[in-house]
């Protein structure tokens, strides 16, 4: 059999009613959501199925909702097929789901870590240091030139050769967005999130 991997995505993949099929069809999914709810102190299934988009996008809620849904889906997969992947990888928040599903971290401990991570990130949000933006259909060389002109801007994820996540101060990102839009790029700011995966998070990281 060929080797295969599970890849768990991160911020931006949340949507209202995510996980509904699995909650409706699998007892193990319900148990996973109940376990997360007990640790978090909030009904995670209700958040995912009935929460407003703004509520689901609140940073701590978003983290826990995504990771809980991913772990639930993995557990459903294992119940049906029972074939362990050779690799588990996670993008940003997805790394926590990957660690849980690979057996390197207890699920309850992952939820506790995400709660703490959310509390730390709120400190950055309150300071209004900056945010992230997604740039699509962006020319790589033009993007690099634009980012390098601003000391408070960083490419935080190379998604593809034409899609990038950029973190930075609000002023720096405003200028970069204007420059890239004029060159045909499509911009999707993540205005309510922190400038993750950048030097602006160093103080919180430490």
C-alpha positions as CSV (number, residue, x, y, z in Angstrom):
1,X,0.0,0.0,0.0
2,X,1.2,3.5,-0.8
3,X,2.1,5.7,2.1
4,X,-0.4,8.5,2.8
5,X,-0.7,11.5,5.0
6,X,-3.4,13.5,6.7
7,X,-3.2,17.3,6.4
8,X,-5.1,19.4,8.9
9,X,-5.9,23.0,7.8
10,X,-6.0,26.1,10.0
11,X,-7.6,29.5,10.4
12,X,-10.0,30.5,7.7
13,X,-11.5,27.0,7.1
14,X,-14.3,27.5,9.7
15,X,-17.9,27.8,8.7
16,X,-21.3,27.5,10.4
17,X,-22.5,23.9,10.5
18,X,-19.1,22.4,10.0
19,X,-18.9,18.8,11.3
20,X,-22.7,18.4,11.1
21,X,-22.6,15.3,9.0
22,X,-20.2,13.6,11.4
23,X,-22.1,14.7,14.5
24,X,-25.3,13.3,13.0
25,X,-23.9,10.1,11.8
26,X,-21.2,9.0,14.4
27,X,-21.3,8.6,18.1
28,X,-17.5,9.1,18.3
29,X,-17.9,12.6,16.8
30,X,-20.5,13.5,19.4
31,X,-18.2,12.2,22.1
32,X,-15.3,14.3,20.7
33,X,-17.4,17.5,20.7
34,X,-18.6,16.7,24.2
35,X,-15.0,16.2,25.4
36,X,-14.0,19.5,24.0
37,X,-17.0,21.2,25.6
38,X,-16.2,19.9,29.0
39,X,-12.7,21.2,28.8
40,X,-13.6,24.6,27.2
41,X,-16.7,25.2,29.3
42,X,-18.8,26.0,26.3
43,X,-20.9,23.9,24.0
44,X,-18.5,23.4,21.0
45,X,-21.1,21.5,18.9
46,X,-23.6,24.3,19.3
47,X,-21.0,26.9,18.4
48,X,-20.2,25.0,15.2
49,X,-23.8,24.2,14.2
50,X,-25.7,27.2,15.4
51,X,-23.2,30.0,16.2
52,X,-23.1,33.2,14.2
53,X,-20.1,33.6,11.8
54,X,-18.7,36.4,14.0
55,X,-18.9,34.2,17.1
56,X,-17.3,31.3,15.2
57,X,-14.5,33.6,14.0
58,X,-13.6,34.8,17.5
59,X,-10.0,33.6,17.8
60,X,-10.3,31.1,20.7
61,X,-13.7,29.8,19.5
62,X,-12.3,29.5,16.0
63,X,-9.2,27.5,17.1
64,X,-11.2,25.1,19.3
65,X,-14.0,24.6,16.7
66,X,-11.5,23.8,13.9
67,X,-9.4,21.4,15.9
68,X,-12.4,19.6,17.5
69,X,-14.0,19.1,14.1
70,X,-10.7,17.8,12.6
71,X,-10.1,15.4,15.4
72,X,-13.7,14.2,15.2
73,X,-13.5,13.6,11.5
74,X,-10.2,11.7,12.0
75,X,-11.8,9.5,14.7
76,X,-14.7,8.7,12.4
77,X,-12.3,7.8,9.7
78,X,-10.4,5.5,12.0
79,X,-13.7,3.9,13.2
80,X,-14.6,3.1,9.5
81,X,-11.2,2.2,8.1
82,X,-8.8,1.7,11.0
83,X,-5.7,2.4,8.7
84,X,-3.3,4.8,10.3
85,X,-1.7,7.3,8.0
86,X,2.1,7.3,7.9
87,X,2.2,11.1,8.4
88,X,0.1,13.7,10.1
89,X,0.7,17.4,9.2
90,X,-1.0,20.6,10.3
91,X,-1.1,24.1,8.9
92,X,-0.9,26.6,11.8
93,X,-3.7,25.7,14.2
94,X,-4.0,22.4,12.3
95,X,-0.7,21.3,13.9
96,X,-2.6,20.6,17.2
97,X,-5.1,18.3,15.4
98,X,-2.1,16.6,13.7
99,X,-0.4,16.0,17.1
100,X,-3.5,14.6,18.7
101,X,-4.2,12.3,15.8
102,X,-0.6,11.1,15.6
103,X,-0.7,10.2,19.3
104,X,1.7,12.9,20.5
105,X,-0.8,15.0,22.4
106,X,-3.9,14.2,24.4
107,X,-7.0,15.9,23.0
108,X,-8.0,17.5,26.3
109,X,-4.5,18.9,26.6
110,X,-4.7,20.3,23.1
111,X,-7.9,22.2,24.0
112,X,-6.2,23.6,27.1
113,X,-3.3,24.8,25.0
114,X,-5.6,26.5,22.6
115,X,-7.4,28.2,25.4
116,X,-4.1,29.6,26.7
117,X,-3.0,30.5,23.2
118,X,-6.2,32.4,22.7
119,X,-5.7,34.3,25.9
120,X,-2.2,35.3,24.8
121,X,-3.3,36.3,21.3
122,X,-6.0,38.5,22.8
123,X,-3.2,40.7,24.3
124,X,-1.9,41.3,20.7
125,X,-5.4,42.0,19.4
126,X,-6.0,44.6,22.2
127,X,-2.8,46.3,21.2
128,X,-4.1,46.5,17.6
129,X,-0.6,45.8,16.3
130,X,-1.7,44.5,13.0
131,X,-3.5,41.6,11.2
132,X,-3.1,39.1,8.4
133,X,-4.2,39.3,4.8
134,X,-4.5,36.7,2.0
135,X,-3.1,37.8,-1.4
136,X,-4.2,35.7,-4.4
137,X,-3.2,35.9,-8.0
138,X,-0.2,37.8,-6.8
139,X,3.0,37.9,-8.8
140,X,5.8,36.5,-6.5
141,X,8.5,39.0,-7.5
142,X,6.2,42.0,-7.1
143,X,5.0,40.7,-3.7
144,X,8.5,40.2,-2.5
145,X,9.5,43.7,-3.6
146,X,6.5,45.2,-1.9
147,X,7.0,43.3,1.4
148,X,10.7,44.0,1.5
149,X,9.9,47.8,1.4
150,X,8.1,47.6,4.7
151,X,10.0,46.6,7.8
152,X,6.8,45.6,9.6
153,X,5.5,43.2,7.0
154,X,6.2,39.5,6.7
155,X,5.2,36.6,4.4
156,X,3.7,34.3,7.0
157,X,2.7,31.5,4.6
158,X,3.6,30.5,1.1
159,X,0.3,28.7,0.1
160,X,1.1,28.5,-3.6
161,X,3.2,30.3,-6.2
162,X,0.4,32.9,-6.5
163,X,-1.3,32.8,-3.0
164,X,0.3,34.1,0.1
165,X,-0.6,35.0,3.7
166,X,1.1,38.3,4.7
167,X,1.2,39.6,8.3
168,X,2.1,43.0,9.4
169,X,1.1,46.3,10.9
170,X,-2.2,47.8,9.7
171,X,-0.4,50.6,7.8
172,X,2.1,48.3,6.1
173,X,-0.6,45.9,5.0
174,X,-2.8,48.7,3.7
175,X,0.1,49.9,1.5
176,X,1.0,46.4,0.3
177,X,-2.6,45.6,-0.5
178,X,-3.0,48.8,-2.6
179,X,0.2,48.0,-4.5
180,X,-0.8,44.4,-5.3
181,X,-4.4,45.2,-6.1
182,X,-3.1,47.7,-8.8
183,X,-1.2,44.7,-10.2
184,X,-4.3,42.5,-10.4
185,X,-4.0,40.6,-7.1
186,X,-7.1,39.7,-5.1
187,X,-7.0,40.7,-1.4
188,X,-8.9,39.1,1.5
189,X,-7.9,40.7,4.8
190,X,-8.3,38.7,8.1
191,X,-9.2,41.9,10.0
192,X,-10.2,40.2,13.3
193,X,-7.2,38.0,13.7
194,X,-3.6,38.7,14.9
195,X,-0.5,39.0,12.7
196,X,0.4,35.4,13.2
197,X,3.6,33.7,12.1
198,X,5.5,37.0,12.1
199,X,8.0,39.0,14.3
200,X,5.1,41.0,15.6
201,X,4.2,37.9,17.7
202,X,7.7,37.4,19.2
203,X,6.8,39.0,22.6
204,X,3.8,36.7,23.0
205,X,5.7,33.7,21.7
206,X,8.4,34.1,24.4
